Amino acid sequence: MNTIVKFWMTVSMVLLVSACGYKPSSHMIKHVFSDKVYVEVLVDRAEPENAPFLKDEMNRLVYTRFKGHVVSKEQAETQLRLSYAGSTFTALAYKDGYVTRYRANIRVNFDMVTKEGKLNKTITSIHETDIQESSLASSALRTEAIRVGLAKALDEFLAYASAKGMLKEDK
């Protein structure tokens, strides 16, 4: 009897989700992005090492989140320009005069051009982490905090674009 109950609960959940018109965000993003996307990352002179990470991460999201293809600028139907706009670090906790926890605020500017127009968005993501007293470890943690913040900003932009796509579908 336990198997029968699980079966009917599963069937009920499938019917409930499909009956309410649920569509994944990857479906909504298709209303904003086309399948062919050109990704350009502007390099920040203060921290140029973040540009390759940002480009690779955005390319990965184009492939995995909405099954798009990264193409040349001439072939693209959607152009996406990203620029790392800097970061600030704020100390949150101290121990014996040393910073033990900090918050990284990472800013990323997004400019997207599609057939329907332009979309501009600046996103500031926040990442909090503990820090060790070693300066070598602190430098590595700083770079890691920036990369985690950049990944969060990209996810937030895709959520924003998905919401814009949902609005277009309703019209």
C-alpha positions, -999 to +999 in steps of 0.1 A: +000+000+000+029+023+007+041+021-029+006+029-042+004+060-021+038+072-033+027+066-069-004+086-065+014+114-047+039+116-076+012+116-102-007+143-083+024+165-081+031+161-118-004+171-126-004+200-102+029+214-116+019+209-153-017+222-148-006+254-132+013+264-163+048+262-148+076+269-172+113+268-163+133+300-164+153+287-194+120+288-214+114+325-204+150+335-212+143+325-248+120+355-251+149+378-244+180+359-257+182+343-291+201+310-296+231+327-310+248+349-285+280+370-287+297+375-253+322+404-249+339+411-216+356+444-211+388+440-191+393+460-159+428+474-158+430+471-120+422+434-120+426+419-155+428+384-142+390+383-137+381+389-174+388+353-185+369+339-156+339+361-163+339+352-200+342+315-194+315+316-168+291+335-190+298+311-219+291+282-196+258+298-185+247+304-221+253+267-229+238+252-197+210+275-188+192+281-220+210+259-245+223+288-265+254+289-287+283+314-283+291+327-318+310+355-335+297+391-334+287+389-371+266+357-366+250+368-333+214+377-328+220+388-292+251+407-280+260+407-244+287+430-230+299+425-195+322+447-175+336+441-141+331+474-123+352+468-093+349+455-058+349+468-022+358+449+009+343+457+043+356+443+075+328+426+095+347+410+125+380+414+142+400+393+166+431+407+184+432+436+159+431+413+128+401+411+104+386+377+107+355+381+085+347+405+056+321+413+030+330+416-007+307+438-028+312+430-065+298+452-093+291+440-128+276+460-157+255+442-182+246+456-216+225+434-239+214+442-274+187+421-290+163+425-320+138+440-296+161+466-281+186+472-254+187+460-218+211+476-193+216+464-157+242+469-131+243+442-104+261+443-071+265+409-055+276+403-020+298+375-007+308+372+030+336+349+041+361+343+069+398+353+065+430+339+079+459+358+093+482+348+065+487+374+037+491+347+011+459+330+021+442+364+022+452+372-013+438+338-026+406+343-006+402+378-021+404+364-056+380+336-047+355+361-032+356+381-064+349+350-085+321+338-063+306+373-064+309+374-102+292+341-105+264+353-083+260+385-104+257+364-136+231+342-120+212+373-109+213+388-144+199+356-159+171+357-134+165+393-143+165+384-180+141+355-173+117+378-156+118+402-185+111+372-208+081+363-187+067+398-191+072+396-229+053+362-230+024+378-211+020+405-237 
